[in-house]
Amino acid sequence: MKILSDIFIVAMPTQLCALLPFFSGDQLDSFKISASGKFYGLAVALVILVSGMIFSEDVLFGSNEYKLMTHLNGDTDDINRTIETLFCICSYTVIVMSCVLNASKHYRTIRDLGKLDEYLVAHGYVGSYSCRYLGTVLVLASASVVLVAFYYIHFQSNVDPKRECILLVVYSLQMIYSSLFALYLRTILKCLAQRIEFLNARLDEFTRQEKQLYSKEDWLELSNLIEIFCKFRYINENMNSITGVGLLFLFGFSFYTVTNQSYLAFSTLTTPIQLRKKYDTIGLSCAWVLAETIIMAVICSSFDCLASEVSIV
């Protein structure tokens, strides 16, 4: 199956994080979700859910223990950071839960693409997509958030070791899952866009033929193209249903974080120089804003790329 080879690079880490189920078989007649893959996904989702509830309770009722610094604006900034941390936990938890619960839809999407690839490959389709460089950018942006957070939490705050570990785990999980989710969406949507682009080219070639009379084979080819376009529309709708809830929480967290961290950075810059060091968390704010902006840009550009091809149909 060509689609499996096209998404292989991003599929492995995505499967390890349970965002995509483990499959068995690489041919259409043997392709299915493995029994161990189902169990693994449910186990990961359960661990993420239980740990998220434990972390949320500790952050909510012990918020004073999570202060990175004493803020110039008092409790307002601390409340914002508490909400941000809780939102962070909800974001990656919902992403995992929605992906695990929609494992069968992931399977159907890839299986349907595999079926359509038989027609496309038979008619000369050889397209592929590499996300290596984009993945590197996401890894660097995500790592910068965790490393900068470690610096502020470990060296600049009075957070105890237990809660330091909780914060770093929460931040790490958020960056891992949001980056992988964005990268998977980028890869699968780009693969869809390339296939639709190939079909658009074939349809355009067909309509440009100057014939007085079309043969039976011509009409059969046109019928096949229309049928495949309809199937791609179904796959596109299936992807929307799979990713809808996860994207809602991911973008909700991203917008809140970018807004809150931009405010904190501006607050730091407007603090008198003699007090700035005491209240300075601008490094962490910049890291968050940069990482979340990149993730949102990757996802939005992926849907835009697909939409531009679909709109031509």
C-alpha positions as CSV (number, residue, x, y, z in Angstrom):
1,M,0.0,0.0,0.0
2,K,1.5,3.3,-1.2
3,I,-0.1,5.4,1.5
4,L,1.6,3.4,4.2
5,S,5.0,4.0,2.7
6,D,4.1,7.7,2.3
7,I,3.3,8.2,5.9
8,F,5.9,5.8,7.4
9,I,8.2,8.4,8.8
10,V,5.5,10.1,10.8
11,A,3.5,7.0,11.5
12,M,6.0,5.3,13.8
13,P,6.2,8.0,16.5
14,T,2.5,8.8,16.1
15,Q,1.7,5.1,16.8
16,L,4.0,5.0,19.8
17,C,2.1,7.9,21.3
18,A,-1.3,6.2,20.5
19,L,-2.4,9.0,18.1
20,L,-2.6,6.4,15.3
21,P,-3.4,2.7,15.9
22,F,-0.8,-0.1,15.1
23,F,-1.7,-1.9,12.0
24,S,-0.9,-5.4,10.7
25,G,-0.5,-6.3,7.1
26,D,0.7,-4.0,4.3
27,Q,-1.7,-5.3,1.6
28,L,-5.4,-4.4,1.3
29,D,-6.6,-8.0,1.9
30,S,-4.6,-8.3,5.1
31,F,-4.6,-4.7,6.4
32,K,-6.3,-4.3,9.8
33,I,-5.8,-2.9,13.3
34,S,-3.8,-5.4,15.3
35,A,-5.3,-6.7,18.6
36,S,-2.2,-5.6,20.5
37,G,-2.5,-2.1,18.8
38,K,-6.0,-1.7,20.2
39,F,-4.9,-2.7,23.7
40,Y,-1.8,-0.4,23.5
41,G,-3.9,2.6,22.5
42,L,-6.4,2.1,25.3
43,A,-3.6,1.6,27.8
44,V,-1.9,4.8,26.8
45,A,-5.2,6.7,26.8
46,L,-6.0,5.4,30.3
47,V,-2.5,6.4,31.7
48,I,-2.8,9.9,30.1
49,L,-6.4,10.3,31.5
50,V,-5.6,9.1,35.1
51,S,-2.3,11.1,35.3
52,G,-4.1,14.2,33.8
53,M,-6.7,14.0,36.5
54,I,-4.1,13.7,39.3
55,F,-2.0,16.5,37.8
56,S,-5.1,18.7,37.4
57,E,-6.1,18.2,41.0
58,D,-2.7,19.1,42.3
59,V,-2.4,22.2,40.1
60,L,-5.9,23.4,41.0
61,F,-5.7,23.0,44.8
62,G,-2.0,23.6,45.2
63,S,-1.6,26.5,42.8
64,N,0.5,28.5,45.2
65,E,3.2,25.8,45.0
66,Y,3.6,26.3,41.3
67,K,4.6,29.9,41.2
68,L,7.6,30.4,38.9
69,M,8.1,33.9,40.4
70,T,6.4,36.5,42.4
71,H,4.6,38.6,39.9
72,L,4.4,42.4,39.8
73,N,0.6,42.2,39.1
74,G,0.0,39.9,42.1
75,D,-2.4,37.0,41.9
76,T,-3.7,37.8,38.5
77,D,-0.7,36.4,36.6
78,D,-0.6,33.3,38.9
79,I,-4.3,32.6,38.1
80,N,-3.5,33.0,34.4
81,R,-0.7,30.5,34.7
82,T,-2.8,28.1,36.6
83,I,-5.5,28.2,34.0
84,E,-2.9,27.8,31.3
85,T,-1.5,24.7,33.0
86,L,-5.0,23.2,33.4
87,F,-5.8,24.0,29.8
88,C,-2.5,22.3,28.8
89,I,-3.4,19.1,30.6
90,C,-6.9,19.1,29.0
91,S,-5.5,19.8,25.6
92,Y,-3.1,16.8,25.2
93,T,-5.5,14.5,27.1
94,V,-8.4,15.3,24.7
95,I,-6.1,14.8,21.7
96,V,-5.1,11.4,22.9
97,M,-8.6,10.3,23.9
98,S,-10.2,11.5,20.6
99,C,-7.5,9.7,18.5
100,V,-7.8,6.4,20.4
101,L,-11.6,6.5,20.3
102,N,-11.5,7.2,16.6
103,A,-9.0,4.5,15.8
104,S,-11.4,2.7,13.5
105,K,-11.9,5.9,11.5
106,H,-8.2,6.3,11.2
107,Y,-8.1,2.7,9.9
108,R,-10.9,3.3,7.4
109,T,-9.2,6.5,6.1
110,I,-5.9,4.7,5.4
111,R,-7.7,1.7,4.0
112,D,-9.8,3.8,1.6
113,L,-6.7,5.7,0.5
114,G,-5.0,2.4,-0.2
115,K,-7.9,1.3,-2.4
116,L,-7.8,4.5,-4.4
117,D,-4.0,4.3,-4.7
118,E,-4.5,1.1,-6.8
119,Y,-6.2,3.2,-9.4
120,L,-3.8,6.2,-9.1
121,V,-0.6,4.1,-9.2
122,A,-2.0,2.2,-12.2
123,H,-2.4,5.5,-14.0
124,G,1.1,6.8,-13.2
125,Y,0.8,8.5,-9.8
126,V,4.3,8.5,-8.1
127,G,3.9,11.5,-5.8
128,S,5.4,11.5,-2.2
129,Y,5.8,14.0,0.6
130,S,8.7,14.3,3.1
131,C,8.1,16.1,6.4
132,R,11.7,15.7,7.5
133,Y,12.6,19.4,7.6
134,L,9.2,20.5,9.0
135,G,9.6,17.8,11.7
136,T,13.0,19.2,12.6
137,V,11.6,22.7,13.1
138,L,8.8,21.4,15.3
139,V,11.2,19.3,17.4
140,L,13.5,22.3,17.9
141,A,10.5,24.6,18.8
142,S,9.1,22.0,21.2
143,A,12.4,21.3,22.8
144,S,13.1,25.0,23.4
145,V,9.8,25.3,25.4
146,V,10.8,22.4,27.7
147,L,14.4,23.5,28.1
148,V,13.5,27.1,28.8
149,A,10.8,25.9,31.2
150,F,13.3,23.7,33.0
151,Y,15.7,26.7,33.4
152,Y,13.0,28.9,34.9
153,I,11.5,26.2,37.1
154,H,14.7,24.6,38.3
155,F,17.0,27.7,38.7
156,Q,14.7,30.7,39.0
157,S,11.8,29.5,41.1
158,N,11.1,27.9,44.5
159,V,9.0,25.1,43.1
160,D,9.7,21.8,45.0
161,P,11.1,18.8,43.1
162,K,7.8,16.9,42.9
163,R,5.9,19.8,41.3
164,E,8.9,20.6,39.1
165,C,8.6,17.1,37.7
166,I,4.8,17.5,37.2
167,L,5.2,20.8,35.3
168,L,8.0,19.5,33.1
169,V,6.0,16.3,32.3
170,V,2.9,18.4,31.5
171,Y,4.8,20.7,29.2
172,S,6.7,17.8,27.6
173,L,3.5,15.9,26.9
174,Q,1.8,19.0,25.5
175,M,4.6,19.7,23.1
176,I,5.0,16.0,22.0
177,Y,1.3,15.5,21.3
178,S,0.6,18.8,19.7
179,S,3.7,18.6,17.5
180,L,3.0,15.0,16.5
181,F,-0.7,15.8,15.9
182,A,0.3,18.7,13.7
183,L,2.9,16.7,11.8
184,Y,0.5,13.8,11.2
185,L,-2.2,16.1,9.9
186,R,0.3,17.8,7.7
187,T,1.5,14.5,6.2
188,I,-1.9,12.9,5.6
189,L,-3.5,16.1,4.3
190,K,-0.6,16.8,2.0
191,C,-0.9,13.2,0.7
192,L,-4.6,13.8,0.1
193,A,-3.9,17.1,-1.7
194,Q,-1.2,15.5,-3.9
195,R,-3.6,12.8,-5.0
196,I,-6.4,15.2,-5.7
197,E,-4.0,17.4,-7.7
198,F,-3.1,14.4,-9.8
199,L,-6.8,13.7,-10.4
200,N,-7.4,17.3,-11.3
201,A,-4.5,17.1,-13.8
202,R,-6.1,14.0,-15.4
203,L,-9.5,15.6,-15.5
204,D,-8.1,18.8,-17.1
205,E,-6.2,16.6,-19.6
206,F,-9.5,14.8,-20.4
207,T,-11.5,18.0,-20.9
208,R,-8.9,19.5,-23.2
209,Q,-9.2,16.7,-25.7
210,E,-10.7,18.0,-28.9
211,K,-12.8,15.2,-30.1
212,Q,-16.0,15.2,-32.1
213,L,-17.1,11.9,-30.6
214,Y,-16.0,10.4,-27.4
215,S,-15.6,6.6,-27.2
216,K,-17.0,4.3,-24.6
217,E,-13.6,4.1,-22.9
218,D,-13.5,7.9,-22.6
219,W,-16.8,8.0,-20.8
220,L,-15.8,5.1,-18.6
221,E,-12.6,7.0,-17.7
222,L,-14.6,10.1,-16.9
223,S,-17.0,8.1,-14.8
224,N,-14.1,6.6,-12.8
225,L,-12.6,10.0,-12.2
226,I,-15.9,11.4,-10.9
227,E,-16.3,8.3,-8.6
228,I,-12.9,8.7,-7.2
229,F,-13.4,12.4,-6.6
230,C,-16.6,11.5,-4.6
231,K,-14.6,9.0,-2.5
232,F,-11.9,11.6,-1.8
233,R,-14.7,13.9,-0.6
234,Y,-15.9,11.1,1.8
235,I,-12.3,10.7,3.1
236,N,-12.0,14.4,3.6
237,E,-15.2,14.5,5.6
238,N,-14.0,11.5,7.6
239,M,-10.8,13.4,8.5
240,N,-12.8,16.3,9.7
241,S,-14.8,14.1,12.1
242,I,-11.6,12.4,13.4
243,T,-9.7,15.6,14.2
244,G,-12.6,18.0,15.1
245,V,-12.5,17.7,18.9
246,G,-8.7,17.4,19.2
247,L,-8.2,20.5,17.0
248,L,-10.8,22.4,19.1
249,F,-8.8,21.9,22.3
250,L,-5.4,22.3,20.6
251,F,-6.3,25.6,19.1
252,G,-8.1,26.7,22.2
253,F,-4.9,26.1,24.2
254,S,-2.7,27.6,21.6
255,F,-4.7,30.8,21.3
256,Y,-5.0,31.2,25.1
257,T,-1.2,30.5,25.5
258,V,-0.2,32.9,22.8
259,T,-2.4,35.7,24.2
260,N,-1.4,35.1,27.9
261,Q,2.3,34.7,27.2
262,S,2.3,37.8,24.9
263,Y,0.7,39.7,27.7
264,L,3.3,38.4,30.2
265,A,6.2,39.4,27.8
266,F,4.8,42.9,27.4
267,S,4.3,43.1,31.1
268,T,8.0,42.2,31.6
269,L,9.2,44.8,29.0
270,T,7.2,47.6,30.7
271,T,8.5,46.7,34.2
272,P,11.1,49.2,35.5
273,I,14.7,48.0,34.7
274,Q,15.6,47.8,38.4
275,L,12.7,45.3,39.1
276,R,12.8,43.5,35.8
277,K,15.0,40.6,36.8
278,K,12.8,39.8,39.7
279,Y,9.7,39.4,37.5
280,D,11.4,38.3,34.2
281,T,9.9,35.3,32.5
282,I,10.2,36.7,29.0
283,G,12.3,33.8,27.8
284,L,9.6,31.3,28.6
285,S,6.9,33.6,27.1
286,C,8.8,33.9,23.8
287,A,9.4,30.1,23.6
288,W,5.7,29.4,24.1
289,V,4.6,32.0,21.6
290,L,7.0,30.8,18.9
291,A,6.2,27.1,19.4
292,E,2.4,27.5,19.4
293,T,2.5,29.9,16.5
294,I,4.5,27.3,14.4
295,I,2.2,24.5,15.3
296,M,-0.9,26.5,14.4
297,A,0.8,27.6,11.1
298,V,1.6,24.0,10.2
299,I,-2.0,22.9,10.8
300,C,-3.7,25.8,9.1
301,S,-1.4,25.6,6.0
302,S,-2.2,21.9,5.7
303,F,-5.9,22.4,5.6
304,D,-5.4,25.4,3.2
305,C,-3.3,23.2,0.9
306,L,-6.1,20.6,0.8
307,A,-8.9,23.1,0.4
308,S,-7.1,24.8,-2.5
309,E,-7.0,21.5,-4.4
310,V,-10.6,20.5,-3.5
311,S,-12.0,23.9,-4.6
312,I,-10.7,23.3,-8.1
313,V,-12.8,20.1,-8.4
